[in-house]
Amino acid sequence: MSAEALLIERGDDRIVATLNRPEKRNAIDQEMIDALHGLCAELEAEPRTLIITGSERVFAAGADIAQLRERRAEDARRAINATAFIRINELPMPVIAALSGHALGGGAELAYAADLRIASPSLKIGNPETGLGIMAAAGATWRLPEIAGHARASELLLTGRVLDADEAITWGLVSSIHPFDELLAAAHALADRIAGNDALATRHTKRALRAPRHEHPDIERELQAELFESDEKVRRMTAFLNRSEDRRART
């Protein structure tokens, strides 16, 4: 894994990954894609919450145009960025994207792959690919309709419109806005809430959220059946009931 393309901070229950190509405005190149694959391999083997972020001025300005210009049909069929973003989206534990500044093109598509997105007021997010003679092909055409609805996704992708932070929260692309100097703390606060819950229940909830409509409600039944047999379910519910008893005894 390249320490230059991706800076990694590891904790017991989370990893913070910072996109780190400041000289290229964090443009997503092959080196960064390789680093993301390496990170995914680590999180698949040892599931933890992932926080992914960039700098104050730019999350990721897009894919590396110099590399894109040289790619041809066979490169498109390899789905270089899309494959990495699918892998990120399929990580067992939640992925939190903390966005500031520009998140454009491939940078926006990386953000769409996260389960939770929060932003600073300077966010500019959108997909201007058609202005460069290509299309958004790393997940935007199917993730964005799920996130924002078909009408809004169509407007963004067909016009190349870029949203600011207030528009992004109104359209449902992000869930909250924080001053940049509080953004990472807000991401950690989300990770703290996740860490306070049962890890298996969290993983199963994410799996159900990602499942196609035709798998529901069968998938919930099977995942819940496994959780109903877990020792952690009994421990947590017993603790809850004991706390309730204590509260009643004090009143």
Disulfide bonds with the S-S distance in Angstrom:
none
